[in-house]
Amino acid sequence: MPGVKKLSWFRKLIIGLGKRLYFRKSEKVNVLGMGLMLRELLRNYQEFLGSLEDALAEFESEVQVQAIEVITNLLYEPIMMGVSMSYTLSQDLKDGPFTTQAMIYGIIGKNYKKVFSYPQMILYEDGSGEAIVRMKQCIMCASITDVTKEDLGTQNYGNCVATLFGTAINEGWKYLGLPYEVVEAKETMCFLRGDPYGEFTIKFVRKS
């Protein structure tokens, strides 16, 4: 079975150094620009499909398809100094928050603390559980003032990010050969709905 049984303190140290080095060497992501491009893309989807709710649902499905390909490449192909993302993976679910935080840092750097709270992993006795990522600021719907709850319907802007997290977790478990499966990945708290913070909840079960 790939991966280590549990991340040792030394491996965590290496991952901590690696995430900083990766961020320094990688092409930087303009979060504001990314948010503006997303809004324009969703406007085009909305014009074609007729509603923001349908546009968000369609974009979410596209994210899932593309994320599987991207995550698979990151797991199997070296991303820095001959090492792939699989080095950060552990068979112990309790290591999940550490790995998630390391990946977030690798993308947006030390300022991740201004945007994200430390991820949580909740495990239940029946083998199911929830991975929770909270946001202090939303990079998806920042400065949006012309969208109502009625426009959103059953969708949220952050569902695509939740889908990305859920897909990454699911593909990581497949790589490790672990008997778990993500069954739902949604934004469960949303600034646009008046909540005090954003929250992504990834629900999973143990395969029978």
GIJOTA-V79208 format. One record per pair of residues at least 4 apart in sequence whose ideal C-beta (glycine too) atoms are under 8 Angstrom apart, sorted by the first residue. I is the first residue (numbers start at 1). J is the second residue. D is the distance in Angstrom with one decimal. If there is no record, write none. Layout:
I/J/D + I/J/D
//
This chain:
1/91/6.8 + 1/176/6.4 + 1/177/4.9 + 2/86/6.6 + 2/89/7.5 + 2/175/6.0 + 2/176/5.5 + 2/177/6.8 + 3/86/6.8 + 3/89/4.4 + 3/90/5.9 + 3/91/5.4 + 3/175/7.4 + 3/176/4.6 + 4/8/7.4 + 4/11/6.8 + 4/89/7.8 + 4/90/5.6 + 4/91/6.9 + 5/90/7.2 + 5/91/5.1 + 5/92/6.4 + 6/90/5.7 + 6/91/7.3 + 6/92/4.3 + 6/95/6.4 + 7/11/5.0 + 7/12/5.3 + 7/15/7.5 + 7/88/8.0 + 7/90/4.7 + 7/92/7.3 + 7/95/4.6 + 7/98/6.5 + 7/99/7.8 + 8/12/6.9 + 9/13/6.4 + 10/14/6.6 + 11/15/6.3 + 11/87/7.8 + 12/16/6.2 + 12/98/6.5 + 13/17/6.6 + 14/18/6.0 + 14/87/7.8 + 15/19/6.3 + 15/87/7.1 + 15/88/5.3 + 15/98/7.7 + 15/99/7.8 + 15/102/5.3 + 16/20/7.1 + 16/102/7.2 + 17/21/6.3 + 18/22/5.9 + 18/80/6.9 + 18/83/7.3 + 18/87/7.7 + 18/102/7.9 + 19/23/6.4 + 19/102/4.7 + 19/103/7.8 + 19/105/4.5 + 19/106/4.6 + 20/24/6.5 + 20/105/7.4 + 21/25/6.2 + 21/80/6.9 + 22/26/5.6 + 22/79/7.1 + 22/80/5.3 + 22/106/4.7 + 23/105/6.5 + 23/106/5.5 + 23/107/7.5 + 23/108/7.8 + 23/109/4.7 + 25/80/6.8 + 26/106/7.2 + 29/34/6.2 + 29/107/6.1 + 29/108/6.5 + 30/34/6.2 + 31/35/6.4 + 31/108/6.7 + 31/139/5.0 + 32/36/6.5 + 32/142/7.6 + 33/37/6.3 + 34/38/6.4 + 34/139/7.1 + 35/39/6.5 + 35/139/5.4 + 35/140/6.4 + 35/142/5.8 + 36/40/6.5 + 37/41/6.2 + 38/42/6.3 + 38/140/6.6 + 39/43/6.5 + 39/144/7.4 + 40/44/6.8 + 41/45/6.5 + 41/59/7.1 + 42/46/6.0 + 42/52/7.1 + 42/55/5.1 + 42/56/6.8 + 42/59/6.3 + 43/47/6.5 + 44/48/6.5 + 45/49/5.7 + 45/54/7.7 + 45/55/3.6 + 45/56/8.0 + 45/58/5.7 + 45/59/6.0 + 46/50/7.4 + 46/51/6.6 + 46/52/5.2 + 46/54/7.7 + 46/55/4.2 + 48/55/7.9 + 49/54/4.1 + 49/55/5.3 + 49/58/6.2 + 50/54/6.3 + 51/55/6.8 + 51/151/7.6 + 51/153/7.3 + 52/56/6.2 + 52/147/6.8 + 52/151/4.7 + 52/152/6.6 + 52/153/7.7 + 52/155/7.5 + 53/57/6.6 + 53/151/7.1 + 53/152/6.3 + 53/153/3.4 + 53/154/6.6 + 53/155/4.9 + 54/58/6.3 + 55/59/6.3 + 56/60/6.3 + 56/152/7.4 + 56/155/3.9 + 56/156/7.2 + 56/157/6.8 + 56/159/6.4 + 56/160/7.5 + 57/61/6.8 + 57/155/5.7 + 58/62/6.6 + 59/63/6.4 + 59/160/5.7 + 60/64/6.8 + 60/155/7.6 + 60/159/5.0 + 60/160/5.0 + 60/163/5.4 + 61/65/6.9 + 62/66/6.3 + 63/67/5.7 + 63/160/4.5 + 63/163/5.1 + 63/164/6.0 + 63/167/7.9 + 64/68/6.8 + 64/163/5.1 + 64/167/5.7 + 65/69/7.5 + 66/70/6.2 + 67/71/5.8 + 67/163/6.9 + 67/164/5.2 + 67/167/4.0 + 67/168/7.0 + 68/72/6.2 + 68/167/5.9 + 68/171/6.3 + 69/73/6.6 + 70/74/6.5 + 71/75/6.3 + 71/167/6.1 + 71/168/5.2 + 71/171/4.3 + 71/172/7.6 + 72/76/6.4 + 72/171/6.2 + 73/77/5.2 + 74/79/6.1 + 74/84/6.6 + 74/85/4.2 + 75/84/6.0 + 75/85/5.6 + 75/86/5.0 + 75/89/8.0 + 75/171/6.7 + 75/172/7.1 + 75/175/5.1 + 76/84/6.2 + 76/86/7.4 + 77/84/6.0 + 78/82/4.8 + 78/83/5.9 + 78/84/5.4 + 79/83/7.0 + 79/84/6.1 + 79/85/6.2 + 83/87/5.1 + 85/89/7.5 + 85/103/7.5 + 86/175/6.3 + 88/99/4.7 + 88/102/5.7 + 88/103/7.2 + 89/99/6.5 + 89/172/5.5 + 89/175/6.8 + 89/176/5.9 + 90/95/3.8 + 90/96/7.9 + 90/99/7.0 + 91/176/5.7 + 91/178/6.3 + 93/121/6.0 + 93/123/6.3 + 93/129/6.9 + 93/180/7.5 + 94/121/6.2 + 94/123/7.7 + 95/99/6.0 + 96/100/6.1 + 96/119/7.2 + 96/121/4.9 + 96/131/6.1 + 96/169/7.1 + 97/101/6.2 + 97/118/6.4 + 97/119/4.0 + 97/120/6.3 + 97/121/5.3 + 97/131/7.8 + 98/102/6.4 + 99/103/6.5 + 99/172/7.8 + 100/104/6.5 + 100/119/4.4 + 100/131/7.4 + 100/133/6.8 + 100/165/7.3 + 100/169/8.0 + 101/105/6.4 + 101/112/7.6 + 101/116/7.8 + 101/118/6.1 + 101/119/5.8 + 102/106/6.5 + 103/107/6.8 + 103/168/7.3 + 104/108/6.5 + 104/112/4.9 + 104/116/5.7 + 105/109/6.5 + 105/110/7.1 + 105/112/5.3 + 107/112/7.9 + 108/112/5.1 + 108/115/6.8 + 111/115/6.9 + 112/116/5.2 + 114/136/6.6 + 114/137/6.6 + 115/135/6.0 + 115/136/6.0 + 115/137/5.1 + 115/139/6.7 + 116/133/6.5 + 116/134/7.0 + 116/135/5.9 + 116/136/7.1 + 117/133/7.7 + 117/134/4.2 + 117/135/7.5 + 117/136/6.5 + 117/197/7.7 + 119/131/6.6 + 119/132/6.8 + 119/133/4.9 + 120/130/8.0 + 120/131/7.2 + 120/132/4.3 + 120/133/7.8 + 120/134/7.9 + 121/129/6.6 + 121/130/7.7 + 121/131/5.5 + 121/132/7.8 + 122/129/5.6 + 122/130/4.7 + 122/131/7.8 + 122/132/6.9 + 123/129/4.4 + 124/128/5.0 + 124/129/5.7 + 126/206/7.4 + 127/180/7.9 + 127/205/6.9 + 127/206/3.1 + 128/203/7.3 + 128/204/6.5 + 128/205/4.6 + 128/206/6.4 + 129/203/7.7 + 129/204/5.7 + 130/201/5.6 + 130/202/6.7 + 130/203/5.4 + 130/204/7.4 + 131/165/7.3 + 131/169/6.2 + 131/201/7.6 + 131/202/4.3 + 131/204/7.3 + 132/199/6.4 + 132/200/7.1 + 132/201/5.5 + 132/202/7.6 + 133/162/8.0 + 133/165/6.0 + 133/199/7.2 + 133/200/4.6 + 133/202/7.9 + 134/189/7.5 + 134/197/5.4 + 134/198/6.7 + 134/199/4.9 + 134/200/7.8 + 135/139/7.8 + 135/158/7.6 + 135/197/6.2 + 135/198/3.6 + 135/199/7.2 + 135/200/7.7 + 136/197/6.2 + 137/142/7.1 + 138/142/5.8 + 138/157/7.3 + 138/158/6.8 + 138/190/7.9 + 138/191/5.1 + 138/198/4.9 + 140/157/4.1 + 140/158/5.3 + 140/160/7.6 + 140/161/6.5 + 141/147/7.4 + 141/157/4.4 + 141/158/7.6 + 141/190/7.7 + 141/191/6.3 + 141/192/5.3 + 144/157/7.8 + 144/192/6.7 + 147/151/4.9 + 147/152/6.6 + 147/192/6.0 + 148/152/7.4 + 149/192/7.6 + 149/193/6.0 + 152/156/6.2 + 152/157/7.9 + 152/190/8.0 + 152/192/6.7 + 152/193/7.5 + 155/159/6.0 + 156/186/7.4 + 156/187/4.1 + 156/190/4.8 + 156/192/7.4 + 156/193/7.5 + 157/187/7.3 + 157/190/7.2 + 157/192/6.8 + 158/162/5.9 + 158/187/3.3 + 158/190/6.3 + 158/198/5.7 + 158/200/6.3 + 159/163/6.2 + 159/185/7.8 + 159/186/5.7 + 159/187/5.1 + 160/164/6.6 + 161/165/6.6 + 161/187/7.2 + 161/200/6.2 + 162/166/6.1 + 162/185/4.5 + 162/186/5.3 + 162/187/5.1 + 162/200/3.9 + 162/201/7.2 + 162/202/6.7 + 163/167/6.1 + 163/185/5.1 + 164/168/6.4 + 165/169/6.4 + 165/185/6.4 + 165/200/5.7 + 165/202/5.8 + 166/170/6.2 + 166/182/4.7 + 166/184/7.6 + 166/185/2.7 + 166/202/4.4 + 167/171/6.1 + 167/182/7.7 + 167/185/7.4 + 168/172/6.3 + 169/173/6.5 + 169/182/5.8 + 169/202/5.9 + 169/204/7.3 + 170/174/6.5 + 170/181/6.7 + 170/182/4.2 + 170/204/7.9 + 171/175/6.4 + 172/176/6.4 + 173/178/4.4 + 173/180/5.0 + 173/181/7.4 + 173/182/8.0 + 179/206/5.7 + 179/207/4.5 + 180/204/5.2 + 180/205/7.1 + 180/206/5.8 + 180/207/6.7 + 181/204/6.2 + 181/205/6.0 + 181/207/5.6 + 182/202/5.8 + 182/203/7.1 + 182/204/4.8 + 183/203/5.4 + 183/204/6.2 + 183/205/5.6 + 184/201/7.6 + 184/202/7.3 + 184/203/4.4 + 185/200/7.1 + 185/201/7.6 + 185/202/4.6 + 185/203/7.6 + 186/200/7.3 + 186/201/6.1 + 187/198/6.5 + 187/199/6.8 + 187/200/5.6 + 187/201/7.9 + 188/199/5.0 + 188/200/7.1 + 188/201/4.4 + 189/193/7.8 + 189/195/4.1 + 189/196/7.7 + 189/197/5.9 + 189/198/5.7 + 189/199/3.5 + 190/195/5.5 + 190/198/6.1 + 191/195/6.3 + 191/197/7.5 + 191/198/5.9 + 195/199/7.5
//
